[in-house]
Amino acid sequence: MQHDVIEQVQFRAHSPEADRRMAEAAWAAQTAMEQLPGYVSRQFGNSDDGGWVDLVRWKSMQHAQSAAATAGSEPAIAAYFALIDMGSVQMRHYQAPAPAALWSRLAPPRRATLCLCVQDFAAVRRFHEQHFNARATFEAEAYLALQLGGPLAPELHLMQPCSEQPAFAGRGMMLNIELDDVDAVHARMAAAGVDMRMPLEDHPWGDRAFSCVDPAGLELYCYSPRPMAVEYAGGLRSPWRLEAPADAIEEALPA
């Protein structure tokens, strides 16, 4: 059974200078936030009237309460908290009920990440840093985790080949990357001489896209959503919609 809780914290900065520094400090604390037990996800933003909101999803109320009691001991989080007018803080917690048809007994995976076995991390890393603003979230001699674009962005992991996992051969795999402006990215990558596989064009299945190849041989399908043609719209599904009462579905689930 899923017991996720959404924590909503509303607040204001204690000074104009703190307000200007707030966003950078909040995201500088992201790595430490992700290491707190029970962390699931986070969103952060501000309003025109100077208010800020931090939304964090935890695996349970116990995890949320534990984080509230201990998070301030982490230096990056403490630096973020130091900018807040604590007298303005309003905190609320919301239960995040899961679809009874799916997660009542079978909890969902929290994350899925593509990992490639490659010999040379450096070339792949440079490519993704240059074209997708990637940053390493973990690096060791035999493993590298890259986050593409910033906090909360998709990740690509790289691992050195071993006897159990041979090197990626560059065939039969494609990584789909959704972009806000696919034309701008295509123009920039084409000017840089990136190896293109598919031309930039509109597709009836609902996107405008091109594909290119990174130094590991991984094909990257880069796209921005577009309206879907009628002949493809019929393939859309609503897998989380309940077609029967929740109690009937609960009885039908495997033990």
C-alpha positions as a Markdown table, in Angstrom:
| # | Residue | x | y | z |
|---|---|---|---|---|
| 1 | Met | 0.0 | 0.0 | 0.0 |
| 2 | Gln | 1.3 | 3.4 | -0.9 |
| 3 | His | 1.3 | 6.1 | 1.9 |
| 4 | Asp | 2.9 | 9.0 | 0.1 |
| 5 | Val | 2.5 | 12.5 | 1.6 |
| 6 | Ile | 2.8 | 15.9 | -0.2 |
| 7 | Glu | 4.3 | 18.6 | 2.0 |
| 8 | Gln | 3.5 | 22.2 | 1.0 |
| 9 | Val | 5.6 | 24.9 | 2.6 |
| 10 | Gln | 4.7 | 28.5 | 1.8 |
| 11 | Phe | 7.0 | 31.3 | 3.0 |
| 12 | Arg | 8.7 | 34.7 | 2.2 |
| 13 | Ala | 12.3 | 35.8 | 2.2 |
| 14 | His | 13.5 | 37.8 | 5.2 |
| 15 | Ser | 14.9 | 40.6 | 3.0 |
| 16 | Pro | 15.1 | 41.7 | -0.6 |
| 17 | Glu | 18.7 | 40.4 | -0.9 |
| 18 | Ala | 17.5 | 37.0 | 0.5 |
| 19 | Asp | 14.7 | 37.0 | -2.0 |
| 20 | Arg | 17.2 | 37.4 | -4.9 |
| 21 | Arg | 19.3 | 34.5 | -3.6 |
| 22 | Met | 16.4 | 32.2 | -2.8 |
| 23 | Ala | 16.1 | 30.2 | -6.0 |
| 24 | Glu | 19.8 | 29.4 | -6.2 |
| 25 | Ala | 19.9 | 28.4 | -2.6 |
| 26 | Ala | 16.9 | 26.2 | -2.9 |
| 27 | Trp | 18.3 | 24.3 | -5.9 |
| 28 | Ala | 21.8 | 24.2 | -4.3 |
| 29 | Ala | 20.1 | 22.2 | -1.5 |
| 30 | Gln | 18.5 | 19.7 | -3.9 |
| 31 | Thr | 21.2 | 17.1 | -3.7 |
| 32 | Ala | 21.0 | 17.0 | 0.1 |
| 33 | Met | 17.2 | 16.9 | -0.1 |
| 34 | Glu | 17.3 | 13.8 | -2.3 |
| 35 | Gln | 19.5 | 12.0 | 0.2 |
| 36 | Leu | 16.9 | 12.4 | 3.0 |
| 37 | Pro | 15.1 | 9.1 | 3.8 |
| 38 | Gly | 11.8 | 8.9 | 2.1 |
| 39 | Tyr | 12.3 | 11.6 | -0.5 |
| 40 | Val | 10.4 | 11.1 | -3.7 |
| 41 | Ser | 10.2 | 14.4 | -5.7 |
| 42 | Arg | 10.2 | 18.2 | -5.3 |
| 43 | Gln | 8.9 | 21.3 | -7.0 |
| 44 | Phe | 9.8 | 24.9 | -6.1 |
| 45 | Gly | 8.6 | 28.3 | -7.3 |
| 46 | Asn | 7.5 | 31.8 | -6.4 |
| 47 | Ser | 4.5 | 34.1 | -7.1 |
| 48 | Asp | 4.2 | 37.7 | -8.3 |
| 49 | Asp | 3.4 | 38.9 | -4.8 |
| 50 | Gly | 6.8 | 37.7 | -3.4 |
| 51 | Gly | 5.6 | 34.4 | -1.9 |
| 52 | Trp | 7.5 | 31.2 | -2.3 |
| 53 | Val | 6.3 | 27.6 | -2.2 |
| 54 | Asp | 8.3 | 24.3 | -1.8 |
| 55 | Leu | 6.4 | 21.1 | -2.6 |
| 56 | Val | 8.1 | 17.9 | -1.5 |
| 57 | Arg | 6.6 | 14.4 | -1.9 |
| 58 | Trp | 7.6 | 11.9 | 0.8 |
| 59 | Lys | 7.0 | 8.1 | 1.1 |
| 60 | Ser | 5.1 | 8.6 | 4.4 |
| 61 | Met | 4.2 | 11.1 | 7.0 |
| 62 | Gln | 6.9 | 9.6 | 9.2 |
| 63 | His | 9.5 | 10.4 | 6.6 |
| 64 | Ala | 8.2 | 14.0 | 6.3 |
| 65 | Gln | 8.3 | 14.5 | 10.0 |
| 66 | Ser | 11.8 | 13.0 | 10.3 |
| 67 | Ala | 13.0 | 15.3 | 7.5 |
| 68 | Ala | 11.5 | 18.4 | 9.2 |
| 69 | Ala | 13.5 | 17.5 | 12.4 |
| 70 | Thr | 16.8 | 16.7 | 10.8 |
| 71 | Ala | 17.1 | 18.6 | 7.4 |
| 72 | Gly | 18.5 | 21.7 | 9.0 |
| 73 | Ser | 21.7 | 19.9 | 10.0 |
| 74 | Glu | 22.7 | 19.6 | 6.3 |
| 75 | Pro | 24.8 | 22.7 | 5.4 |
| 76 | Ala | 23.3 | 23.3 | 2.0 |
| 77 | Ile | 19.7 | 23.0 | 3.4 |
| 78 | Ala | 20.6 | 25.2 | 6.4 |
| 79 | Ala | 21.9 | 27.9 | 4.0 |
| 80 | Tyr | 18.6 | 27.8 | 2.2 |
| 81 | Phe | 16.6 | 27.9 | 5.4 |
| 82 | Ala | 18.7 | 30.9 | 6.5 |
| 83 | Leu | 17.1 | 33.1 | 3.8 |
| 84 | Ile | 13.5 | 32.4 | 4.9 |
| 85 | Asp | 11.4 | 34.6 | 7.2 |
| 86 | Met | 10.5 | 31.8 | 9.6 |
| 87 | Gly | 7.6 | 33.9 | 10.9 |
| 88 | Ser | 6.0 | 33.7 | 7.5 |
| 89 | Val | 6.2 | 29.9 | 7.1 |
| 90 | Gln | 3.0 | 27.9 | 6.6 |
| 91 | Met | 3.2 | 24.1 | 6.3 |
| 92 | Arg | 0.5 | 21.7 | 5.3 |
| 93 | His | 0.5 | 18.0 | 4.5 |
| 94 | Tyr | -1.7 | 16.2 | 2.1 |
| 95 | Gln | -2.2 | 12.5 | 1.6 |
| 96 | Ala | -1.4 | 11.3 | -2.0 |
| 97 | Pro | -3.8 | 8.4 | -2.6 |
| 98 | Ala | -2.8 | 5.9 | -5.2 |
| 99 | Pro | -5.2 | 4.4 | -7.8 |
| 100 | Ala | -6.8 | 1.4 | -6.1 |
| 101 | Ala | -6.6 | -0.6 | -9.3 |
| 102 | Leu | -2.8 | -0.5 | -9.4 |
| 103 | Trp | -0.9 | 0.3 | -6.2 |
| 104 | Ser | -3.0 | -1.1 | -3.4 |
| 105 | Arg | -0.8 | -4.1 | -3.2 |
| 106 | Leu | 1.8 | -3.7 | -6.0 |
| 107 | Ala | 3.7 | -0.6 | -5.3 |
| 108 | Pro | 5.1 | 1.3 | -8.4 |
| 109 | Pro | 8.8 | 1.6 | -9.3 |
| 110 | Arg | 9.9 | 5.1 | -8.2 |
| 111 | Arg | 12.4 | 5.6 | -11.0 |
| 112 | Ala | 13.7 | 4.1 | -14.3 |
| 113 | Thr | 17.1 | 5.1 | -15.6 |
| 114 | Leu | 18.9 | 4.0 | -18.8 |
| 115 | Cys | 22.4 | 2.8 | -18.1 |
| 116 | Leu | 24.9 | 2.1 | -20.9 |
| 117 | Cys | 28.1 | 0.1 | -20.6 |
| 118 | Val | 30.8 | 2.2 | -22.3 |
| 119 | Gln | 34.6 | 2.2 | -22.2 |
| 120 | Asp | 35.2 | 6.0 | -22.5 |
| 121 | Phe | 33.1 | 8.1 | -20.2 |
| 122 | Ala | 34.8 | 11.3 | -21.1 |
| 123 | Ala | 33.6 | 11.7 | -24.7 |
| 124 | Val | 30.0 | 10.8 | -23.8 |
| 125 | Arg | 30.1 | 13.2 | -20.8 |
| 126 | Arg | 31.5 | 16.1 | -22.9 |
| 127 | Phe | 28.8 | 15.5 | -25.5 |
| 128 | His | 25.9 | 15.6 | -23.1 |
| 129 | Glu | 27.4 | 18.5 | -21.1 |
| 130 | Gln | 27.7 | 20.5 | -24.4 |
| 131 | His | 24.3 | 19.8 | -25.9 |
| 132 | Phe | 22.0 | 19.1 | -22.9 |
| 133 | Asn | 23.7 | 21.0 | -20.0 |
| 134 | Ala | 24.3 | 17.7 | -18.3 |
| 135 | Arg | 25.9 | 17.5 | -14.8 |
| 136 | Ala | 27.3 | 14.5 | -12.9 |
| 137 | Thr | 25.2 | 13.6 | -9.8 |
| 138 | Phe | 27.6 | 10.7 | -9.1 |
| 139 | Glu | 31.0 | 9.8 | -10.5 |
| 140 | Ala | 33.4 | 7.0 | -9.7 |
| 141 | Glu | 36.0 | 5.0 | -11.6 |
| 142 | Ala | 33.5 | 2.5 | -13.0 |
| 143 | Tyr | 30.2 | 4.5 | -12.9 |
| 144 | Leu | 28.9 | 7.9 | -13.9 |
| 145 | Ala | 25.4 | 9.3 | -13.4 |
| 146 | Leu | 24.5 | 12.3 | -15.6 |
| 147 | Gln | 21.5 | 14.5 | -15.1 |
| 148 | Leu | 20.4 | 16.2 | -18.4 |
| 149 | Gly | 19.4 | 19.8 | -17.9 |
| 150 | Gly | 19.2 | 20.6 | -14.2 |
| 151 | Pro | 17.6 | 19.4 | -11.0 |
| 152 | Leu | 14.7 | 16.9 | -11.5 |
| 153 | Ala | 15.7 | 16.4 | -15.1 |
| 154 | Pro | 16.1 | 12.9 | -16.8 |
| 155 | Glu | 19.2 | 11.0 | -16.1 |
| 156 | Leu | 21.6 | 8.9 | -18.2 |
| 157 | His | 24.0 | 6.5 | -16.4 |
| 158 | Leu | 27.2 | 5.1 | -17.7 |
| 159 | Met | 29.0 | 2.0 | -16.5 |
| 160 | Gln | 32.3 | 0.4 | -17.5 |
| 161 | Pro | 31.9 | -3.0 | -19.2 |
| 162 | Cys | 32.6 | -6.1 | -17.3 |
| 163 | Ser | 32.3 | -9.9 | -17.8 |
| 164 | Glu | 28.6 | -9.8 | -16.8 |
| 165 | Gln | 27.8 | -6.7 | -18.9 |
| 166 | Pro | 29.6 | -6.3 | -22.2 |
| 167 | Ala | 30.0 | -2.9 | -23.9 |
| 168 | Phe | 27.0 | -1.3 | -25.6 |
| 169 | Ala | 27.2 | -2.0 | -29.3 |
| 170 | Gly | 25.2 | 1.0 | -30.5 |
| 171 | Arg | 22.3 | -0.8 | -32.1 |
| 172 | Gly | 18.7 | -1.6 | -31.2 |
| 173 | Met | 18.3 | 1.2 | -28.6 |
| 174 | Met | 17.0 | 4.8 | -28.6 |
| 175 | Leu | 16.7 | 7.4 | -25.9 |
| 176 | Asn | 13.7 | 9.7 | -26.3 |
| 177 | Ile | 14.3 | 13.3 | -25.1 |
| 178 | Glu | 11.4 | 15.8 | -24.9 |
| 179 | Leu | 12.5 | 19.4 | -25.5 |
| 180 | Asp | 10.7 | 22.7 | -25.3 |
| 181 | Asp | 12.1 | 24.0 | -28.6 |
| 182 | Val | 13.3 | 21.1 | -30.8 |
| 183 | Asp | 14.2 | 23.5 | -33.7 |
| 184 | Ala | 16.6 | 25.5 | -31.6 |
| 185 | Val | 18.3 | 22.4 | -30.3 |
| 186 | His | 18.6 | 20.9 | -33.8 |
| 187 | Ala | 20.1 | 24.1 | -35.2 |
| 188 | Arg | 22.7 | 24.2 | -32.4 |
| 189 | Met | 23.6 | 20.6 | -32.7 |
| 190 | Ala | 23.8 | 20.6 | -36.5 |
| 191 | Ala | 26.1 | 23.6 | -36.4 |
| 192 | Ala | 28.3 | 21.7 | -34.0 |
| 193 | Gly | 28.6 | 18.9 | -36.5 |
| 194 | Val | 26.7 | 16.3 | -34.5 |
| 195 | Asp | 26.1 | 13.0 | -36.3 |
| 196 | Met | 22.4 | 13.1 | -37.4 |
| 197 | Arg | 20.4 | 10.0 | -38.0 |
| 198 | Met | 16.8 | 11.3 | -38.8 |
| 199 | Pro | 16.0 | 14.7 | -40.2 |
| 200 | Leu | 14.0 | 17.3 | -38.4 |
| 201 | Glu | 10.4 | 17.0 | -39.4 |
| 202 | Asp | 6.8 | 16.8 | -38.2 |
| 203 | His | 5.3 | 13.4 | -37.5 |
| 204 | Pro | 1.7 | 12.3 | -37.5 |
| 205 | Trp | 2.1 | 10.4 | -34.2 |
| 206 | Gly | 2.3 | 13.7 | -32.4 |
| 207 | Asp | 5.7 | 15.3 | -32.4 |
| 208 | Arg | 8.3 | 17.3 | -34.4 |
| 209 | Ala | 11.6 | 15.5 | -34.1 |
| 210 | Phe | 15.1 | 14.6 | -35.2 |
| 211 | Ser | 17.5 | 12.0 | -34.1 |
| 212 | Cys | 21.3 | 12.1 | -33.6 |
| 213 | Val | 24.0 | 9.8 | -32.2 |
| 214 | Asp | 26.2 | 10.4 | -29.2 |
| 215 | Pro | 29.8 | 9.2 | -28.9 |
| 216 | Ala | 28.7 | 5.9 | -27.3 |
| 217 | Gly | 26.6 | 5.2 | -30.4 |
| 218 | Leu | 23.3 | 5.8 | -28.6 |
| 219 | Glu | 20.6 | 7.2 | -30.8 |
| 220 | Leu | 18.8 | 10.2 | -29.3 |
| 221 | Tyr | 15.3 | 10.9 | -30.5 |
| 222 | Cys | 14.8 | 14.6 | -29.7 |
| 223 | Tyr | 11.3 | 15.9 | -30.0 |
| 224 | Ser | 8.7 | 18.6 | -29.1 |
| 225 | Pro | 5.1 | 17.5 | -28.8 |
| 226 | Arg | 2.6 | 18.4 | -31.6 |
| 227 | Pro | -1.0 | 17.6 | -32.2 |
| 228 | Met | -1.6 | 14.0 | -33.0 |
| 229 | Ala | -3.2 | 13.0 | -36.4 |
| 230 | Val | -6.6 | 11.3 | -36.3 |
| 231 | Glu | -5.2 | 7.9 | -37.4 |
| 232 | Tyr | -2.9 | 7.8 | -34.4 |
| 233 | Ala | -5.2 | 9.4 | -31.8 |
| 234 | Gly | -7.1 | 6.1 | -31.7 |
| 235 | Gly | -4.1 | 4.5 | -30.0 |
| 236 | Leu | -4.3 | 6.7 | -26.9 |
| 237 | Arg | -5.1 | 4.8 | -23.8 |
| 238 | Ser | -6.2 | 5.7 | -20.2 |
| 239 | Pro | -4.6 | 2.9 | -18.2 |
| 240 | Trp | -5.2 | 4.5 | -14.8 |
| 241 | Arg | -9.0 | 5.0 | -15.3 |
| 242 | Leu | -11.1 | 2.7 | -13.1 |
| 243 | Glu | -13.6 | 0.6 | -15.2 |
| 244 | Ala | -15.1 | -1.0 | -12.1 |
| 245 | Pro | -15.7 | 0.1 | -8.5 |
| 246 | Ala | -12.5 | 0.3 | -6.4 |
| 247 | Asp | -13.7 | -2.3 | -4.0 |
| 248 | Ala | -14.4 | -4.8 | -6.8 |
| 249 | Ile | -10.9 | -4.2 | -8.2 |
| 250 | Glu | -9.3 | -4.6 | -4.8 |
| 251 | Glu | -10.9 | -8.0 | -4.4 |
| 252 | Ala | -9.6 | -9.1 | -7.9 |
| 253 | Leu | -6.0 | -8.1 | -7.2 |
| 254 | Pro | -3.5 | -11.0 | -6.6 |
| 255 | Ala | -2.6 | -11.6 | -3.0 |
